[in-house]
Amino acid sequence: MIDDVSLKEINIDDFIDTSSTAPTDCKIGDKSVQFVNDPGFENLGTSPVDSTFERMKVWKSFSWAGTDRNGWGNNGSTANAFLTFSNNGLHAGERPAIGQDLTLKKNTYYVVSFFAKLWNPIANPSPITVTFQDSNGVNSGTDNNTAMFKKNLDRVSFTDVGTSWVEKQAVLFTDNYVENRLVIFTTAIEHEGQINGYHVDDVRVWEVLEPEEAKLAINAGYKTGKNMNPNITVKFKDNDEFVSIPMENHVATHYEFGTAGIFIADLNNNLVPLAEGNSTVKCNVEVFGKTLTTNQLSLVVNDANINANKHIQRVDVSTAQAISTTTYTTVNVDVFDENDNYIFENETTKTVVSENKKVVFVRELTTGYHVLGISSGTSRIYATVQYNDSIGIGYVDLVVDTDNLLIDGSFEAQNEHSFWSFSGTGGGSGDDGQTNTYRRSGYANLWYMAPIFWDAHVPKTAYADIGQYVNLTPGKYALSVYINRYAAEGVEGRLSANGGLCTLSATPVDADGQIVGDVISREFDCSYGSFAYGKLSIVFDCVTASRYLVNLHIQGDAEFGYGMQVDDFELKQAVYPVQLFATLDETVTTLDIESIYSVYVYAIYEGDRREELNTDLRFFFDDFSICVYSNGYLFPKKEGETDLTIRATILDQTYETTLHLVVGGSGISQNDTNNTKLMIGLSIGGVALASIGTSTTIIVFRRKKRGV
């Protein structure tokens, strides 16, 4: 007999089941709390992602990915997920993916464990990648439909998955984010129309246990010029077993030697004997945010350890020029064998890495490896070279000196590291590469747009935030950023000269990011784009030592939306020039009325340091019939006299200088004196004027036209 039957509506997005009985060999995760909902895809499986703003409490899928319920899951289960990387109709470069949003701790390491296997295996399958992304971040615009993909925070890729179920483990870092999107994807390739891909099952996320102790072991029989393959194992809290740690992005080795010149090592646990002798060896290993020191070994290199075959004996590393914060510098790597003969580059493979990634960024271009300073400090640059079965290691120490207090202000390293935090509801990502024409400096910049043609859910009133935390001592600071303004008009993303409001701010915060003082900010109306980079800046006082969030907020216009490239963020101690100076080409002694002449404007600082200015300048003539100015050039038009007043905004102050131009006359050359008017900012909206100095007279002669 059946009685009291009722029907209750259930929202599947609120369905939570984190249980899993699949066996695991993961020994570094705290298994008391598992964060993934429906880890085995048995209950709800996947459904297509719908919107950029969707909160994915259950599994969602994109492109040729979904749930397979044909009974061949891991551990005898019925269901699993699939990711296809080759099929008719699947375009090369598309990223089939599954994803789920997780609420985790910020600045914390998590281990992602999942089982995977190939179907229809090929010789070189596309990698399978697991990543944490900012689930509240801006739409990246990487794929035709990018509702799944946001700003990448951390990622690990695997290429060693076979046709049998195998457990893979990746340790990912949440950085400053609580809301994280777990995405597992592959990238489509063209492979003669075959159907190939991965099965994925039993996806689980645990917080990484605290590393407590590390051990170093090295087998006998090592040879000079060959990797000793040292074995580093780590014991984690509440676990008595020492486990091997893969050399991934959150693990690095720093070896110490009692005697120099006997051994050499790099950050990736490559250890190589160089010459006969005795030395102690130990390792300081960075593992998931903690540094552990291993036991110390006493090692000997004697006749039996000398490699009789040709091998790398020495790697010399240098830079073509002193490292710069504005221009990439080439890394030279010269390799020599045991007889000091040069080994040519086409016979070797090499990798170059930076020990301190916050100081020096390494970029591999078609012309080799290059380095760029991205903040002040010192970093050792390692080059590891492979020649047949031989390995060689070399390094160079680089010192970066910059007055910019921000890390990676030009966003050159943003695609690989998360030095900047992004959030918002519009489209945004990075332009990057040697052919990138949108950058102001280097090879990279950011772009932001709303609405966007690839996602109709993004409104014109979308917003974006770009920020970084920095510790400041008391003083006066100048914060600036350059934007190249345009707007996305309609869903096709056409450019127009309208749209957007920018707010540049500096906010004192505590360790949890909560505001603890007055917010210093200034709004900039970006209604009219110039299709050229312009500078936004504010000046503020830090009264007590504090942590600050510096931020650019972009708000879309209700009619036009917003659109811009962003580059070259700077935070510096505020330093003011003593005067403004302007001149024509210094090689010019007489000026032809029919010629065109460049105008150079400089800010002069204490100690006679000059900085050429080419933005935020305004030019005024008393008589435009005598001369005119356009795009950096002076055009004399007829005989007569006129004053050219040049005005420049530097930090929160405005400076003026005046050149007196005389068209006609004879035998008078350009003068060097200068009239500077210093307009001191009383507030954001008002200025006062003071004048010093005498005027400069420039005589323009009437002559035949000559080249510029």
Helices and strands as residue ranges (DSSP letters): G 12-14, E 29-30, E 47-48, E 60-62, E 65-68, G 74-76, E 80-86, E 97-103, E 109-119, E 128-134, E 152-158, E 166-173, E 179-186, E 196-208, E 211-217, E 231-236, E 242-244, E 251-257, E 263-265, E 271-273, E 277-287, E 290-293, E 297-301, G 303-305, E 312-319, E 329-337, E 342-343, G 345-347, E 349-354, E 360-365, E 368-373, E 377-387, E 390-400, E 421-424, E 427-432, E 444-450, E 463-472, E 475-489, E 494-496, E 501-509, E 520-525, E 533-542, E 546-555, E 562-573, E 579-584, E 597-605, G 606-608, E 609-613, E 617-621, E 627-630, E 633-636, E 640-650, E 653-663, E 675-681, E 687-693, E 696-700
